């Protein structure tokens, strides 16, 4: 009986190790990668990955690489939306919106798009009204370009080569080389901008929300009509945006992250 419980516990621990490794990986992993990283025998890896794929937590690409499945995304979304985080998160966003005087929000990457995860809208009658859950392109939004800039260069360039680079507004970057140069500059300055690239007449900026491993897990943004604020004015709030992003990062990692 005790041996059976130990085996069950070991299997559960291995499942969680696989889920954690896949969720944090900067590139899709192969079963062999997982076996090496986690020191789990290949037969066990294949068995557990197959089961997780059947259950919808993982999925396998055409190249046989492992990526998060629909249920893993649902779990992550549910955790972020839990009451434990939502009250403090909203308080941070509300204070930031009050300080800047413009809409502020959080966007998270999903594939080649960004998803509006949360936002606090300003009281001005003239504003862009994108609801929570809206999907926006990566190549012409401040949050999207920030996310792309955080990726390893080879992976980033591969993604860029497959993006449609559609012209959304007057300043949308539609040339792959120009976009790569912009992303390299964003990576250096750690703040991203949208200079009327997604919507004519709207500017925005974004800063990364980092986890305890110093990896981008979400983007904090603010946007405004150019009739009210110029791009330079928005960038002038970069210090308070970064301070708010640090607070949000500590919420995502939990109350003990600051002492790690």
N, C-alpha and C positions, 0 to 999 in steps of 0.2 A: 504493500500500500504506500509506504513512504517513498519507495523507489519510483512508483508511478507518479506521485505528486512532484518529486524532484524533476522528473522528465518533463512533466507538464509545465512546471515553472520555468525550466530551461527553454522550452519551446516558445513560451510567451515572451521571455526576455529576448530571444533571438528575433522574434517577429517585430518587437518594438525597436530593436537595433536596426533592422532592415528598414523600417519605416522612417526612423530618424535619419539614417544615412542617405536615403533617397530624397527625403525632403530638404536636406541641407546641401546636397551635392550641387556644384556649380555647372555640372554637365551630366547628361544621362549616363548611368552606370551599366556595365554588363554584369551578368551573374558572377563571372570570374572576378571582376573588380570587388564585388560585395564579399566574395569568399576570402579574398586577400585582406581587405580592409577590416573585416569583422572577425577574422580567424574562425570561420565557420566552414566545415567540410562542404565541398561542391554539391554532393548529393542532397545534403540538407538545405542548402541555399535554393537549389532548383525546386525542391518540394515545397518549401515555404513561399517562394516567389510565385509559384503556380497557384497555390492556395489564395494568396493575397490578390492575385490577378483575378481569380474566379470570383472573389468577394468584392471586387471593384476598388480596392485600395491602391493597387498598382496597375500599370498597363505597360505593354511591351511595344516598342516602335518596330517599324519594318526592318530595322537593322538589328533587332534583337536586344535593344537597350531598354533599361528599366526607368520609367518616369512615374510621377504621382498619378493616381487614378482619380476618378470623379469623387469617390467617397473620402479620399484623403483631403481633397480640396474642401469638401463639405465640413469635415471635422475642423480644419484650420479656420474656416469662415465662422463656424459656430463658436469656437473658442474666443476669437476676436470680438464677437458680438455679445459675449456673455456679460451679465450684469456686473460681474466683478471688475471688468475693464471699462465698461461703457460710461459710467458716471464720471470717473476721473478723466477719461479721454475727452468727453464732451466739455468738461470744465476747462481743460487746457485749450481746446479749440475755441470755446466761447471767449476766453480771455484774449487769445491771439487775435481773433476777429475784431474785438473791441479795440485793441491796441493799433492794429493796422487800419481798421475802418473798411476793410474789404473782406469778401468771402474767403474763408480758409477751409482746407479739407485734407483728407488722406486718400491716396490712391495706392492700390496694390497691383503688382504685375500678374497677368494671367495670359500665358502664351505670348503672342505678339501684340497684345492690347493691355491697357491699364483699366482697372475697374475702380470707380468711385466708391470707396468703402464708407466714408463718413464725411460730412461737411457741415459747417455753420455758415449760414448766409448772412450777408450784411443787410442793413435796413434800407439801402438805397433802392429806388424804384427801377433804375437801369442796371441790369446785371444779366450774366449768363446763367440760365436755369438748367443745370444738369443734375438730375436726381441721383441719389445713392443707388448704386447698382449699374449706372450707365457705363458703357464701354467706350474708351477713347483710344485713338491710334498712338503708337509709341513715338513715331518719328517727328511729330509736329506739336507735341505738348511738353511742358516743362517736366512733368513727372515721368513721362515716357522716355524722354531723352536722358533723364537722370538715371533711370533704370538701365537703359542700354549702355550708358557710359560705365556702369559698375561691372559689366560682364567682362570676362577675359577677352582680349583683342580678337583672337581667332574665332571664338564663338560669336562675338558681336558682329564681325564682318560677314560671317556666314548668314546670320539673321538678316542683316542689312541687304544682302544679295537676294533675299527672297521676299523682302517687303515690297508692296505695290508702290510706295512713295507717291501717293496721290496728292494732287495740289488742292489743299483745303482752303487756303487763304493767300493773300498777296505775297507773303514772305515764307511760305512753306518750302523747306529744303527738299528738292526732288532729285538731286544728284547724289549718288551713293558716296562718292569721294568727298564731296562737301559735307555730307552728313557725318562721315567718319571723322573729319577734321573737327567738326563742331563737338562731337562726343569726346574726342581726346582732350579738347579744351575744358569741357565740363568736368571730366575726370580730375583734371588738375585743380580747378578752382572750387570743386565740390558744391557748386550751386548751378542750377539749370534755369534757363529762361525760355519763354515763349513770346517772341516779338511779333505778334500778329501772324502767327504761323498756323494756328488751328481755326481761329475765327477773326475775320477782319475787324479791327477796332478793339481787340482785347489783348492784353499783355498778362504775363504770369511769370512766377518764379517758383522754384521748388528746391528743397533740401532733403537729404536722405535721413530716414529713420533707421538706425542701425541696431542690430541685436548685440548680445554680449560677445559674439565672435567677430564683431566689427563688420558684419555683412549687411547689405541693404535688404531690409525686409518690407519696407513701404516707403512712400514719399509724402512729405508734407508740402502743400502748395498754397499759394494765394494768387488770385487773379482779379483783374479790374479792367473796366473800360478805359481806354486812353483818354477819354474826355474828363476823367476824374484823376487818374494817376498815370504818370509816365512809367516806362520800364525802369528807369534809373531810380525813381521814387520807391518802387516796390523793392528793388535790390537793396535800397537803404535800410530795409527792415530785416536784412539777412541775419543779424545777430540775435534778434528775438525769435526768428524762425528756427535758427539752430538750437537755441535754448529750449524751445518747445519740443523740437524733434528729439532732443536728448531725454526730456521727461517722458515722451511717448515711448521711446525705446525701452526705458526702464520699466514701463507698464507691461509691455509685451513680454519681456523676459521674466517678470515677476518681481515681488517686493524685495527679494534678496539679491537681485542682480548687481546692485550698487556696491555690495560688499564682496563680490567675487574677485 
